[in-house]
Amino acid sequence: MLTEQHDDPGSDSGAPPLVDPTTIEPRNVPLDLMRGFAVLAALLVSEWALGGFTTNMQAKLRTYPSGGNYRLFASISLLFDGKMRPLIGFVFGAGMALYLDKRLLANAAKAHDYFVRLQLWLMGFGIVNGVLLLWHNDLLFHLGLMGILLLPFAQATPRGLLTASLVALLIFTGKQYWNYTDDKTALRKFNTVEAVEKKIKADSAARAKQDSL
């Protein structure tokens, strides 16, 4: 993936070669295809909010699941929603791993400098997306920030990376379960209130019919 460049032809042959991080061979086509698919699919889901499909309208479809609109909404949610962000994160991490290749360790300072600059540009695009375009679900800024924060892990051992990933998985799983219990409690309260409202409505209709007679 990277083209090696020796700064000193007469240097010790046992020393690792210096590699210029900006000298890259033709792009990784499968990785580019995955990145493009993830971005376009994420845009497909985001277009709902940009087109005026508000959270309340989505909640209404979930509450009353019927009709063609619900089937379309459910299909896109099942196939794309919540899946493109992990895929974007995957290709982002793969690109980071390719950029910080082991052959760059002899020239790590220059490689890290270029990598941080790329992340700063990504954060800049994210700020433009969030501030000027008013898109509150921007992901670019967070990716750039996480790229800088994850840079120290580039030279971590496999055991250290496995431990860090397991800790992050446990934290995220615990957070999701916490949210699930809150949603379950809110749904139970909603069903109780809805049942009371239906009973009051039925009683009111029965009394009105009796009074009319």
MARBA-3410 file (N, C-alpha, C, O; in Angstrom, 1 decimal):
213
0.8,-1.2,0.0,0.0,0.0,0.0,0.9,1.3,0.0,0.4,2.3,-0.6 ~ 2.0,1.2,0.6,2.9,2.4,0.8,4.2,2.2,0.0,4.7,1.0,0.0 ~ 4.7,3.2,-0.5,6.0,3.2,-1.3,7.1,3.6,-0.3,7.1,4.6,0.3 ~ 8.1,2.7,-0.2,9.2,2.9,0.7,10.2,3.9,0.0,10.4,3.9,-1.2 ~ 10.7,4.8,0.9,11.7,5.8,0.5,12.8,5.8,1.5,12.6,6.1,2.7
14.0,5.6,1.1,15.2,5.6,1.9,15.8,7.0,1.9,16.2,7.4,0.8 ~ 16.0,7.6,3.0,16.6,8.9,3.1,18.1,8.8,2.9,18.7,9.8,2.3 ~ 18.7,7.7,3.3,20.1,7.6,3.2,20.4,6.3,2.5,20.3,5.2,3.2 ~ 20.9,6.3,1.2,21.2,5.0,0.6,22.2,4.2,1.3,22.3,3.0,1.2 ~ 23.1,4.9,2.0,24.2,4.2,2.6,24.0,3.8,4.0,24.9,3.4,4.8
22.7,3.9,4.5,22.4,3.6,5.9,22.5,2.1,6.1,22.6,1.3,5.2 ~ 22.5,1.7,7.4,22.6,0.3,7.8,21.4,-0.5,7.2,20.3,0.0,7.3 ~ 21.7,-1.6,6.5,20.7,-2.4,5.9,19.7,-3.0,6.9,18.6,-3.4,6.5 ~ 20.1,-3.1,8.2,19.2,-3.7,9.1,18.2,-2.8,9.7,17.3,-3.2,10.4 ~ 18.4,-1.4,9.4,17.4,-0.5,10.0,16.2,-0.5,9.2,16.2,-0.7,7.9
15.0,-0.2,9.8,13.8,-0.1,9.0,13.7,1.0,8.1,14.2,2.1,8.4 ~ 13.2,0.9,6.9,13.2,2.0,5.9,12.2,3.1,6.3,11.2,2.8,6.9 ~ 12.6,4.3,5.9,11.7,5.4,6.1,10.7,5.5,5.0,11.1,5.3,3.8 ~ 9.5,5.7,5.4,8.4,5.8,4.4,7.7,7.1,4.5,7.4,7.5,5.6 ~ 7.5,7.7,3.4,6.8,9.0,3.3,5.3,8.7,3.4,4.7,8.0,2.5
4.5,9.2,4.4,3.1,8.9,4.5,2.3,9.4,3.4,1.2,8.9,3.1 ~ 2.8,10.4,2.7,2.0,11.0,1.6,2.2,10.2,0.3,1.5,10.5,-0.7 ~ 3.2,9.3,0.2,3.4,8.5,-1.0,2.6,7.2,-0.9,3.1,6.3,-0.3 ~ 1.5,7.2,-1.6,0.6,6.1,-1.5,0.3,5.6,-2.9,0.1,6.3,-3.9 ~ 0.3,4.3,-3.1,0.0,3.6,-4.3,-1.5,3.7,-4.6,-2.2,4.2,-3.7
-2.0,3.2,-5.7,-3.4,3.3,-6.1,-4.3,2.9,-4.9,-4.0,2.0,-4.1 ~ -5.5,3.5,-4.8,-6.3,3.4,-3.6,-6.8,1.9,-3.5,-6.9,1.2,-4.5 ~ -7.3,1.6,-2.3,-7.9,0.3,-2.0,-9.3,0.4,-2.4,-10.2,0.9,-1.8 ~ -9.6,-0.3,-3.6,-10.9,-0.2,-4.2,-12.0,-0.8,-3.3,-13.0,-0.2,-3.1 ~ -11.8,-2.0,-2.8,-12.9,-2.6,-1.9,-13.2,-1.7,-0.7,-14.4,-1.5,-0.4
-12.2,-1.1,-0.1,-12.4,-0.2,1.0,-13.2,1.1,0.6,-14.0,1.5,1.3 ~ -12.8,1.6,-0.6,-13.5,2.8,-1.1,-15.0,2.5,-1.4,-15.9,3.3,-1.1 ~ -15.2,1.3,-1.9,-16.6,0.9,-2.2,-17.4,0.8,-0.9,-18.6,1.2,-0.9 ~ -16.9,0.2,0.1,-17.6,0.0,1.4,-17.8,1.4,2.0,-18.9,1.7,2.5 ~ -16.8,2.3,1.9,-17.0,3.6,2.4,-18.1,4.4,1.7,-18.9,5.1,2.3
-18.1,4.3,0.3,-19.1,5.0,-0.4,-20.5,4.4,-0.2,-21.5,5.2,-0.1 ~ -20.6,3.1,0.0,-21.9,2.5,0.3,-22.4,2.9,1.6,-23.6,3.2,1.8 ~ -21.5,3.0,2.6,-21.9,3.4,4.0,-22.4,4.8,4.0,-23.4,5.1,4.6 ~ -21.7,5.7,3.3,-22.1,7.1,3.3,-23.4,7.3,2.6,-24.3,8.1,3.1 ~ -23.6,6.7,1.4,-24.9,6.9,0.7,-26.0,6.3,1.4,-27.1,6.8,1.5
-25.9,5.1,2.1,-26.9,4.5,2.8,-27.3,5.4,4.1,-28.5,5.5,4.4 ~ -26.3,5.9,4.7,-26.5,6.8,5.8,-27.3,8.1,5.4,-28.1,8.6,6.1 ~ -26.9,8.5,4.2,-27.6,9.7,3.6,-29.1,9.3,3.3,-30.0,10.2,3.5 ~ -29.4,8.1,2.9,-30.7,7.7,2.7,-31.6,7.8,3.9,-32.7,8.2,3.9 ~ -31.0,7.3,5.0,-31.8,7.4,6.3,-31.9,8.9,6.8,-32.9,9.3,7.3
-30.8,9.6,6.6,-30.8,11.0,7.0,-31.8,11.9,6.2,-32.3,12.9,6.7 ~ -32.1,11.5,5.0,-33.0,12.3,4.2,-34.4,12.4,4.8,-35.1,13.3,4.5 ~ -34.8,11.4,5.6,-36.1,11.5,6.2,-36.2,12.8,7.1,-37.2,13.5,6.9 ~ -35.2,13.0,7.9,-35.2,14.2,8.8,-35.1,15.5,7.9,-35.8,16.5,8.2 ~ -34.2,15.4,6.9,-34.0,16.6,6.1,-35.3,16.9,5.3,-35.6,18.1,5.0
-36.1,15.9,5.0,-37.3,16.1,4.2,-38.5,16.4,5.0,-39.6,16.5,4.5 ~ -38.4,16.5,6.4,-39.5,16.8,7.2,-40.2,15.7,7.9,-41.2,15.8,8.5 ~ -39.6,14.5,7.8,-40.1,13.3,8.5,-39.7,13.3,9.9,-38.6,12.7,10.3 ~ -40.4,14.0,10.7,-40.0,14.3,12.1,-40.0,13.0,13.0,-40.5,12.0,12.6 ~ -39.5,13.2,14.2,-39.5,12.1,15.2,-40.9,11.8,15.6,-41.2,10.6,15.8
-41.8,12.7,15.7,-43.1,12.5,16.1,-43.9,11.6,15.0,-44.6,10.7,15.3 ~ -43.6,11.9,13.7,-44.2,11.2,12.7,-43.7,9.7,12.7,-44.4,8.8,12.4 ~ -42.4,9.5,12.9,-41.8,8.2,13.0,-42.5,7.4,14.2,-42.8,6.3,14.1 ~ -42.6,8.1,15.3,-43.2,7.5,16.5,-44.7,7.1,16.2,-45.1,6.1,16.7 ~ -45.4,7.9,15.4,-46.8,7.6,15.1,-46.8,6.3,14.3,-47.7,5.4,14.5
-45.9,6.1,13.3,-45.9,4.9,12.5,-45.5,3.7,13.4,-46.1,2.6,13.2 ~ -44.6,3.9,14.4,-44.3,2.8,15.3,-45.5,2.4,16.2,-45.7,1.2,16.5 ~ -46.3,3.4,16.6,-47.4,3.2,17.5,-48.6,2.5,16.7,-49.2,1.6,17.3 ~ -48.8,2.9,15.5,-49.9,2.3,14.7,-49.3,1.7,13.4,-49.3,2.2,12.3 ~ -48.7,0.5,13.6,-48.0,-0.2,12.5,-48.9,-0.8,11.4,-49.4,-2.0,11.6
-49.2,0.0,10.4,-50.1,-0.5,9.3,-49.9,0.4,8.1,-49.5,1.6,8.3 ~ -50.2,-0.1,7.0,-50.2,0.7,5.8,-48.8,0.6,5.0,-47.8,0.1,5.6 ~ -48.8,1.1,3.8,-47.6,1.1,3.0,-46.5,1.9,3.6,-45.3,1.6,3.5 ~ -46.8,3.1,4.2,-45.8,3.9,4.7,-45.0,3.2,5.8,-43.8,3.3,6.0 ~ -45.8,2.5,6.7,-45.1,1.8,7.7,-44.2,0.7,7.2,-43.1,0.5,7.7
-44.7,-0.1,6.2,-43.9,-1.1,5.6,-42.6,-0.6,5.0,-41.5,-1.2,5.1 ~ -42.7,0.6,4.3,-41.5,1.2,3.8,-40.5,1.7,4.9,-39.3,1.5,4.8 ~ -41.1,2.3,5.9,-40.4,2.8,7.0,-39.7,1.6,7.7,-38.5,1.7,8.1 ~ -40.4,0.5,7.9,-39.8,-0.7,8.6,-38.7,-1.3,7.8,-37.7,-1.8,8.4 ~ -38.9,-1.4,6.5,-37.9,-2.0,5.6,-36.6,-1.3,5.6,-35.5,-1.8,5.8
-36.7,0.1,5.5,-35.5,0.9,5.5,-34.8,0.8,6.9,-33.6,0.8,7.0 ~ -35.6,0.9,7.9,-35.1,0.8,9.3,-34.4,-0.5,9.5,-33.3,-0.6,10.1 ~ -35.0,-1.6,9.0,-34.4,-2.9,9.2,-33.1,-3.1,8.4,-32.1,-3.7,8.9 ~ -33.0,-2.6,7.2,-31.9,-2.8,6.3,-30.7,-1.8,6.6,-29.6,-2.1,6.4 ~ -31.1,-0.5,6.9,-30.1,0.5,6.9,-29.9,1.2,8.3,-28.8,1.5,8.7
-31.0,1.5,8.9,-31.0,2.4,10.1,-30.2,1.7,11.2,-30.5,0.5,11.5 ~ -29.2,2.4,11.8,-28.4,1.8,12.9,-27.3,0.9,12.5,-26.6,0.4,13.3 ~ -27.2,0.7,11.1,-26.1,-0.2,10.6,-25.0,0.5,9.9,-23.9,0.0,9.8 ~ -25.3,1.7,9.4,-24.3,2.4,8.6,-23.3,3.1,9.4,-22.1,3.2,9.0 ~ -23.7,3.5,10.6,-22.7,4.1,11.5,-21.6,3.1,11.9,-20.4,3.5,11.8
-21.9,1.9,12.3,-20.8,0.9,12.6,-20.0,0.6,11.3,-18.8,0.5,11.4 ~ -20.6,0.6,10.1,-19.9,0.3,8.9,-18.9,1.5,8.6,-17.8,1.3,8.2 ~ -19.4,2.7,8.8,-18.6,3.9,8.6,-17.4,3.8,9.6,-16.3,4.1,9.3 ~ -17.7,3.5,10.9,-16.6,3.4,11.9,-15.6,2.3,11.5,-14.4,2.4,11.7 ~ -16.1,1.2,10.9,-15.2,0.1,10.5,-14.3,0.5,9.4,-13.1,0.3,9.5
-14.8,1.2,8.3,-13.9,1.6,7.2,-13.0,2.7,7.7,-11.9,2.9,7.2 ~ -13.5,3.5,8.7,-12.6,4.6,9.2,-11.5,4.0,9.9,-10.3,4.4,9.8 ~ -11.7,2.9,10.7,-10.6,2.3,11.4,-9.7,1.5,10.5,-8.5,1.5,10.7 ~ -10.3,0.9,9.4,-9.4,0.2,8.5,-8.5,1.2,7.7,-7.3,0.9,7.5 ~ -9.1,2.4,7.4,-8.2,3.4,6.8,-7.1,3.9,7.7,-6.0,4.2,7.3
-7.5,4.0,9.0,-6.5,4.4,10.0,-5.4,3.4,10.1,-4.2,3.7,10.2 ~ -5.8,2.1,10.1,-4.8,1.0,10.2,-3.9,1.0,9.0,-2.7,0.8,9.1 ~ -4.4,1.3,7.8,-3.6,1.3,6.6,-2.7,2.5,6.6,-1.5,2.3,6.1 ~ -3.1,3.6,7.0,-2.3,4.8,7.0,-1.2,4.7,8.0,0.0,5.0,7.7 ~ -1.5,4.2,9.2,-0.4,4.0,10.2,0.2,2.6,10.1,0.1,1.8,11.0
0.7,2.3,8.9,1.3,1.0,8.6,2.6,0.8,9.5,3.2,1.8,9.9 ~ 2.9,-0.5,9.8,4.1,-0.8,10.6,5.3,-0.2,10.0,6.3,0.1,10.7 ~ 5.4,-0.1,8.7,6.6,0.4,8.0,6.8,1.9,8.3,7.8,2.4,8.0 ~ 5.8,2.5,8.9,5.9,4.0,9.2,6.5,4.2,10.6,6.7,5.3,10.9 ~ 6.7,3.1,11.3,7.2,3.3,12.7,8.6,4.0,12.7,8.8,4.8,13.6
9.4,3.8,11.7,10.7,4.5,11.6,10.5,6.0,11.3,11.4,6.8,11.6 ~ 9.3,6.4,10.8,9.0,7.8,10.5,7.7,8.1,11.2,6.9,8.8,10.6 ~ 7.6,7.7,12.4,6.3,7.8,13.1,5.9,9.3,13.3,4.7,9.6,13.2 ~ 6.8,10.1,13.6,6.5,11.5,13.9,5.8,12.2,12.7,4.8,12.9,12.8 ~ 6.4,11.9,11.5,5.8,12.5,10.3,4.5,11.9,10.0,3.5,12.6,9.6
4.4,10.6,10.1,3.1,9.9,9.9,2.0,10.4,10.8,0.9,10.6,10.3 ~ 2.3,10.5,12.1,1.3,11.0,13.0,0.9,12.4,12.8,-0.2,12.8,12.9 ~ 1.9,13.2,12.3,1.6,14.6,12.0,0.6,14.7,10.9,-0.4,15.5,11.0 ~ 0.8,14.0,9.8,-0.1,14.0,8.7,-1.5,13.4,9.1,-2.5,13.9,8.6 ~ -1.5,12.4,9.9,-2.7,11.8,10.3,-3.6,12.8,11.2,-4.8,12.9,10.9
-2.9,13.5,12.1,-3.7,14.5,12.9,-4.2,15.6,12.0,-5.3,16.1,12.2 ~ -3.5,16.0,11.0,-4.0,17.0,10.0,-5.2,16.5,9.3,-6.2,17.3,9.2 ~ -5.2,15.3,8.9,-6.4,14.7,8.2,-7.6,14.7,9.2,-8.7,15.1,8.7 ~ -7.4,14.4,10.4,-8.5,14.4,11.4,-9.0,15.8,11.6,-10.2,16.0,11.8 ~ -8.1,16.8,11.7,-8.5,18.2,11.8,-9.3,18.7,10.7,-10.3,19.4,10.8
-9.0,18.3,9.4,-9.8,18.6,8.3,-11.2,18.0,8.4,-12.2,18.6,8.0 ~ -11.2,16.7,8.8,-12.5,16.0,9.0,-13.3,16.7,10.0,-14.5,16.9,9.8 ~ -12.7,17.2,11.1,-13.5,17.9,12.1,-14.0,19.2,11.6,-15.1,19.7,11.9 ~ -13.2,19.9,10.7,-13.6,21.1,10.1,-14.8,20.9,9.2,-15.7,21.7,9.3 ~ -14.8,19.9,8.4,-16.0,19.6,7.6,-17.2,19.3,8.5,-18.3,19.7,8.1
-17.0,18.6,9.6,-18.1,18.3,10.5,-18.7,19.6,11.1,-19.9,19.7,11.3 ~ -17.8,20.6,11.4,-18.3,21.8,12.0,-19.1,22.6,10.9,-20.2,23.1,11.2 ~ -18.7,22.6,9.7,-19.4,23.2,8.6,-20.8,22.5,8.4,-21.8,23.2,8.3 ~ -20.8,21.2,8.5,-22.0,20.4,8.3,-23.0,20.7,9.5,-24.2,20.8,9.2 ~ -22.5,20.9,10.7,-23.4,21.1,11.8,-23.8,22.5,12.0,-25.0,22.8,12.4
-22.9,23.5,11.8,-23.2,24.9,12.0,-23.9,25.6,10.8,-24.9,26.2,11.0 ~ -23.3,25.4,9.6,-23.8,26.1,8.5,-25.0,25.3,7.9,-26.0,25.9,7.5 ~ -24.9,24.0,7.8,-26.0,23.2,7.2,-27.0,22.8,8.3,-28.1,22.2,7.9 ~ -26.8,23.0,9.5,-27.7,22.8,10.6,-28.1,21.3,10.7,-29.3,21.0,11.0 ~ -27.1,20.4,10.5,-27.4,19.0,10.6,-26.9,18.5,11.9,-25.7,18.4,12.1
-27.9,18.2,12.8,-27.5,17.9,14.2,-27.0,16.5,14.4,-26.5,16.1,15.4 ~ -27.2,15.6,13.3,-26.7,14.2,13.4,-25.3,14.1,12.7,-25.0,13.0,12.2 ~ -24.5,15.1,12.7,-23.2,15.0,12.0,-22.3,14.0,12.6,-22.3,13.9,13.9 ~ -21.6,13.3,11.8,-20.7,12.2,12.3,-19.3,12.5,12.0,-18.4,11.9,12.6 ~ -19.0,13.5,11.1,-17.6,13.7,10.7,-16.8,14.3,11.8,-15.6,13.9,12.0
-17.4,15.2,12.6,-16.6,15.8,13.7,-16.2,14.8,14.7,-15.1,14.7,15.2 ~ -17.2,13.9,15.0,-16.9,12.8,16.0,-15.9,11.8,15.5,-15.1,11.4,16.3 ~ -15.9,11.5,14.2,-14.9,10.6,13.7,-13.5,11.2,13.8,-12.6,10.6,14.1 ~ -13.4,12.5,13.4,-12.1,13.2,13.5,-11.6,13.2,14.9,-10.4,13.0,15.2 ~ -12.5,13.6,15.8,-12.1,13.6,17.2,-11.6,12.3,17.8,-10.6,12.1,18.5
-12.4,11.2,17.4,-12.1,9.9,17.9,-10.8,9.4,17.2,-10.0,8.7,17.8 ~ -10.5,9.8,16.0,-9.3,9.4,15.3,-8.1,10.0,16.1,-7.1,9.3,16.2 ~ -8.2,11.2,16.6,-7.1,11.8,17.4,-6.9,11.1,18.7,-5.8,10.8,19.2 ~ -8.1,10.8,19.3,-8.0,10.1,20.7,-7.5,8.7,20.6,-6.9,8.2,21.5 ~ -7.8,8.0,19.4,-7.4,6.7,19.3,-6.0,6.5,18.7,-5.4,5.4,18.6
-5.3,7.6,18.4,-4.0,7.6,17.9,-3.0,6.9,18.8,-2.2,6.1,18.3 ~ -3.0,7.1,20.1,-2.1,6.3,21.0,-2.3,4.8,21.0,-1.3,4.1,21.3 ~ -3.4,4.3,20.5,-3.6,2.9,20.4,-3.0,2.3,19.2,-3.1,1.1,19.0 ~ -2.5,3.1,18.3,-1.9,2.6,17.0,-0.8,1.6,17.2,-0.6,0.7,16.4 ~ 0.0,1.8,18.3,1.1,0.9,18.5,0.9,0.0,19.7,1.8,-0.5,20.3
-0.4,-0.1,20.2,-0.7,-1.0,21.3,-0.6,-2.5,20.9,-0.7,-2.8,19.7 ~ -0.4,-3.3,21.9,-0.3,-4.7,21.6,-1.7,-5.3,21.4,-2.7,-4.7,21.8 ~ -1.8,-6.5,20.7,-3.1,-7.1,20.5,-3.8,-7.4,21.8,-5.0,-7.2,21.8 ~ -3.1,-7.8,22.8,-3.8,-8.0,24.1,-4.4,-6.7,24.7,-5.5,-6.7,25.2 ~ -3.6,-5.6,24.5,-4.1,-4.4,25.0,-5.3,-3.9,24.2,-6.3,-3.4,24.8
-5.3,-4.1,22.9,-6.5,-3.7,22.1,-7.7,-4.5,22.4,-8.8,-4.0,22.5 ~ -7.5,-5.8,22.6,-8.6,-6.7,23.0,-9.2,-6.3,24.3,-10.4,-6.3,24.5 ~ -8.4,-6.0,25.3,-8.9,-5.6,26.6,-9.6,-4.3,26.5,-10.7,-4.1,27.1 ~ -9.1,-3.3,25.8,-9.8,-2.0,25.6,-11.1,-2.2,24.9,-12.1,-1.5,25.2 ~ -11.2,-3.1,23.9,-12.4,-3.3,23.1,-13.5,-4.0,24.0,-14.6,-3.6,23.9
-13.1,-4.9,24.8,-14.0,-5.6,25.7,-14.6,-4.6,26.8,-15.8,-4.7,27.1 ~ -13.7,-3.7,27.3,-14.2,-2.7,28.3,-15.2,-1.8,27.6,-16.2,-1.5,28.2 ~ -14.9,-1.3,26.4,-15.8,-0.4,25.7,-17.1,-1.1,25.3,-18.2,-0.5,25.4 ~ -17.0,-2.5,25.0,-18.2,-3.2,24.7,-19.1,-3.4,25.9,-20.3,-3.2,25.8 ~ -18.5,-3.6,27.1,-19.3,-3.7,28.3,-20.0,-2.4,28.7,-21.1,-2.4,29.1
-19.2,-1.3,28.5,-19.8,0.0,28.8,-21.0,0.3,27.9,-22.0,0.7,28.4 ~ -20.8,0.1,26.6,-21.9,0.4,25.7,-23.1,-0.5,25.9,-24.2,-0.1,25.8 ~ -22.8,-1.8,26.1,-23.9,-2.8,26.4,-24.7,-2.4,27.6,-26.0,-2.4,27.6 ~ -24.0,-2.0,28.7,-24.7,-1.5,29.9,-25.5,-0.3,29.6,-26.6,-0.2,30.2 ~ -25.0,0.6,28.8,-25.8,1.8,28.5,-27.0,1.5,27.7,-28.1,2.1,28.0
-26.9,0.6,26.7,-28.0,0.3,25.9,-29.1,-0.5,26.8,-30.3,-0.2,26.6 ~ -28.7,-1.3,27.7,-29.7,-2.0,28.5,-30.4,-1.0,29.5,-31.5,-1.2,29.7 ~ -29.6,0.0,29.9,-30.2,1.0,30.8,-31.3,1.7,30.0,-32.4,2.0,30.5 ~ -31.0,2.1,28.7,-32.0,2.8,27.9,-33.2,1.9,27.6,-34.3,2.3,27.5 ~ -32.9,0.6,27.4,-34.0,-0.4,27.2,-35.0,-0.5,28.3,-36.2,-0.5,28.1
-34.5,-0.5,29.6,-35.3,-0.5,30.7,-36.1,0.7,30.9,-37.3,0.7,31.2 ~ -35.5,1.9,30.5,-36.3,3.1,30.6,-37.4,3.1,29.5,-38.5,3.6,29.8 ~ -37.1,2.7,28.3,-38.1,2.6,27.3,-39.2,1.7,27.6,-40.4,1.9,27.4 ~ -38.9,0.5,28.3,-39.9,-0.4,28.6,-40.8,0.1,29.7,-42.0,-0.1,29.7 ~ -40.2,0.9,30.6,-41.1,1.5,31.7,-42.0,2.5,31.1,-43.2,2.6,31.4
-41.4,3.4,30.2,-42.3,4.4,29.5,-43.4,3.7,28.7,-44.5,4.3,28.7 ~ -43.1,2.6,28.0,-44.1,2.0,27.2,-45.2,1.4,28.1,-46.4,1.4,27.8 ~ -44.9,0.9,29.3,-45.9,0.3,30.2,-46.8,1.4,30.7,-48.0,1.2,30.8 ~ -46.2,2.6,31.0,-47.0,3.7,31.4,-47.9,4.2,30.3,-49.1,4.6,30.6 ~ -47.4,4.2,29.1,-48.2,4.7,28.0,-49.4,3.7,27.8,-50.5,4.2,27.5
-49.2,2.4,27.8,-50.2,1.5,27.6,-51.3,1.6,28.7,-52.5,1.4,28.5 ~ -50.8,1.9,30.0,-51.8,2.1,31.1,-52.7,3.3,30.8,-53.9,3.2,31.0 ~ -52.0,4.4,30.5,-52.8,5.6,30.2,-53.7,5.4,29.0,-54.9,5.9,29.1 ~ -53.3,4.8,28.0,-54.1,4.6,26.8,-55.3,3.7,27.2,-56.4,3.9,26.7 ~ -55.2,2.7,28.0,-56.3,1.8,28.4,-57.3,2.6,29.2,-58.5,2.4,29.1
-56.8,3.5,30.1,-57.7,4.3,30.9,-58.5,5.3,30.0,-59.7,5.5,30.2 ~ -57.8,5.9,29.0,-58.5,6.8,28.1,-59.6,6.1,27.3,-60.7,6.6,27.1 ~ -59.3,4.8,26.9,-60.3,4.1,26.1,-61.5,3.7,27.0,-62.6,3.8,26.5 ~ -61.2,3.4,28.3,-62.3,3.1,29.2,-63.2,4.3,29.4,-64.4,4.2,29.5 ~ -62.6,5.5,29.6,-63.3,6.7,29.9,-64.2,7.1,28.6,-65.3,7.5,28.7
-63.6,6.9,27.4,-64.3,7.2,26.2,-65.5,6.2,26.0,-66.5,6.7,25.6 ~ -65.3,5.0,26.3,-66.4,4.0,26.2,-67.5,4.3,27.2,-68.7,4.3,26.9 ~ -67.1,4.7,28.4,-68.1,5.0,29.5,-68.9,6.3,29.1,-70.1,6.3,29.3 ~ -68.2,7.2,28.5,-68.8,8.5,28.1,-69.8,8.2,27.0,-70.9,8.8,27.0 ~ -69.4,7.4,26.0,-70.3,7.1,24.9,-71.5,6.3,25.4,-72.7,6.5,25.0
-71.4,5.4,26.4,-72.5,4.7,26.9,-73.4,5.6,27.7,-74.7,5.4,27.6 ~ -72.9,6.5,28.5,-73.8,7.4,29.2,-74.5,8.4,28.3,-75.7,8.7,28.5 ~ -73.8,8.8,27.2,-74.5,9.7,26.2,-75.6,9.0,25.5,-76.7,9.5,25.3 ~ -75.4,7.7,25.2,-76.5,6.9,24.6,-77.7,6.7,25.5,-78.8,6.8,25.1 ~ -77.4,6.5,26.8,-78.4,6.3,27.7,-79.2,7.5,28.0,-80.5,7.5,28.1
-78.5,8.7,28.1,-79.2,9.9,28.3,-80.1,10.3,27.0,-81.2,10.8,27.2 ~ -79.6,9.9,25.8,-80.4,10.2,24.7,-81.7,9.4,24.6,-82.8,9.9,24.1 ~ -81.6,8.2,25.1,-82.8,7.4,25.2,-83.8,7.9,26.2,-84.9,7.3,26.4
END
